[in-house]
């Protein structure tokens, strides 16, 4: 409140002697708004004013157990009034010693609470950061273990692949030796006028033998185009690429688009484009005899008859 505001109700007027200033008249007013108390004093032609707002009044009434705008209330105020020199001017001053400052304390408590919350939030953030760092460290540790495990598995895989490759190379070498032995046998036989220790049957003999063992009314014929035998059932006029008297899950069919044979498993539908027996036999074409020779990979046995499959 400024000095231009005019108090409306005089609560108490009292003379009080101040050291160095002598006797001074103090007046306590209740303002027009009824929400503030004003203390006025006239000293050396100067009017000194001190205003108490609602929060100050609450502190005083609570401390002295009096009602505002009463003589007791005004007396409690004047008992603590003094005149001081501050910032080069005379001022009225109020001694708050021993009086509980309710709103100030509330503000302090609020500030302390805010500080506690701030500290708690900092602790929470620090804890979350620590947990996150621990989580990242654990993830890095697990990732390192996973890399080590993957490296171990890769090394084992490479070792296994090397072992299989060496075994395959050994099988290939043995098969190459058997093939060479077979080719040497064929070559020596041809050089010796066709005499072999074990003489393979000619195409005609093979065809005749097959016809003798085939089902009745089935003729076996050689196809130069397909370089394979085919079988004709005279009763049904059905042509097949395998002797119909042989029961097998594999059916041999000619693929006109690929110009190659395919082998279809009648049980599960599996289709191969190479003979199912090639894992056990080497298949060799001998141009001079226009005949396929089949060499058993393990035993080296040779035959011109297609292996069973």
Secondary structure, DSSP 8 states (H G I E B T S, - for coil): --TTS---EEEEEEEEEETTTEEEEEEEEE-TTSS-EEEEEEETTEEEEEEE-HHHHHHHHHHHT--TTSHHHHHHHHTTEEEEEETTEEEEEE--TT---HHHHHHHHHHHHHHHHHHHHHHHHHHHHHHHHHHHHHHHHHHHHHHHHHHHHHHHHHHHHHHHHHHHHHHHHHHHHHHHHHHHHHHHHHHTTS--SS----HHHHHHHHHHHS-TTEEEEEETTTTEEEEEETTTTEEESS-TTS--SEEEEEETTTTEEEEEETTT--EESS-GGGGTEEEEEEGGGTEEEEEETTT--EESS----
